Amino acid sequence: MNRQIQAISNDMGALAEDVRSLMGATADMAEEKVVEARKRLAAALNDGKTILERVKAKAVEGAKATDQAMHAHPYQAIGIAFGVAAIITCLIARRCTCKRD
C-alpha cells in the first residue's frame, strides 16, 4: 500500500511540476482568457495538494487501524481472510462452470 501511495504522490508531484511549467510559460501572456485559466489552474493545484494530503492521512490511519486489529485479534483476522478467500474462490469456480455450459 505504501508503494501505491508513493506512486500517487510521485504522479501528483509530476503533475504539479507540469502545471508550474505551464504557468511559467504563459506568465508573459496578458490575454484575459489566459489570465483566468492560470488562476483556475493555480486554484486546482492547491485543491489537489489538499486532497492528496487528506488521502495520505486517511491511508496511513487506515493502515495503522488494520495493523492494530490484526495484532489484537490475529486468529479472527486469519479466519476472516480465509472465509473471504473461500467465497471468492467459490464465485470464480461457479462463474467458470457457467461459461462452459
Rosetta blueprint (number, residue, H / E / L):
1 M L
2 N H
3 R H
4 Q H
5 I H
6 Q H
7 A H
8 I H
9 S H
10 N H
11 D H
12 M H
13 G H
14 A H
15 L H
16 A H
17 E H
18 D H
19 V H
20 R H
21 S H
22 L H
23 M H
24 G H
25 A H
26 T L
27 A L
28 D L
29 M L
30 A L
31 E L
32 E H
33 K H
34 V H
35 V H
36 E H
37 A H
38 R H
39 K H
40 R H
41 L H
42 A H
43 A H
44 A H
45 L H
46 N H
47 D H
48 G H
49 K H
50 T H
51 I H
52 L H
53 E H
54 R H
55 V H
56 K H
57 A H
58 K H
59 A H
60 V H
61 E H
62 G H
63 A H
64 K H
65 A H
66 T H
67 D H
68 Q H
69 A H
70 M H
71 H H
72 A H
73 H L
74 P H
75 Y H
76 Q H
77 A H
78 I H
79 G H
80 I H
81 A H
82 F H
83 G H
84 V H
85 A H
86 A H
87 I H
88 I H
89 T H
90 C H
91 L H
92 I H
93 A H
94 R H
95 R H
96 C H
97 T H
98 C H
99 K H
100 R H
101 D L
